[in-house]
Amino acid sequence: MTAPDTLDATFAALADPTRRAILARLATGDATVTELAAPFAMSQPAVSKHLRVLERAGLVSRGRDAQRRPCHLVAEPLRTATDWLAGYRDYWETSYRRLDAVLNDLQNGET
């Protein structure tokens, strides 16, 4: 996947609150589909569909441990998204610094 494709897939996967919750759970350690499905009011096949989206985005991998197939968080695509967003963070910080300067001037009676 190219960088834009990776970003698109990452943000599309993160758009759903269930998938974000699954990633948050996997951040604490590997889990099976059964374990991931437990907190949700949905079937295991529905959770599996969410996992397939996360796998296609490269955010989750599945292993094999005897009869278990634990899911594992793959965080690298999140780093790519964070790096992309960092440029916008710099933009907003600069904008807020300029706004602070204007507000300080107003408070000090300057125009």
ABEGO torsion letter per residue (X at the ends): XBAAAAAAAAAAAAABAAAAAAAAAAAAEBBBAAAAAAABBBBAAAAAAAAAAAAAAGABBBBBBEABBBBBBBAAAAAAAAAAAAAAAAAAAAAAAAAAAAAAAAAAGBX
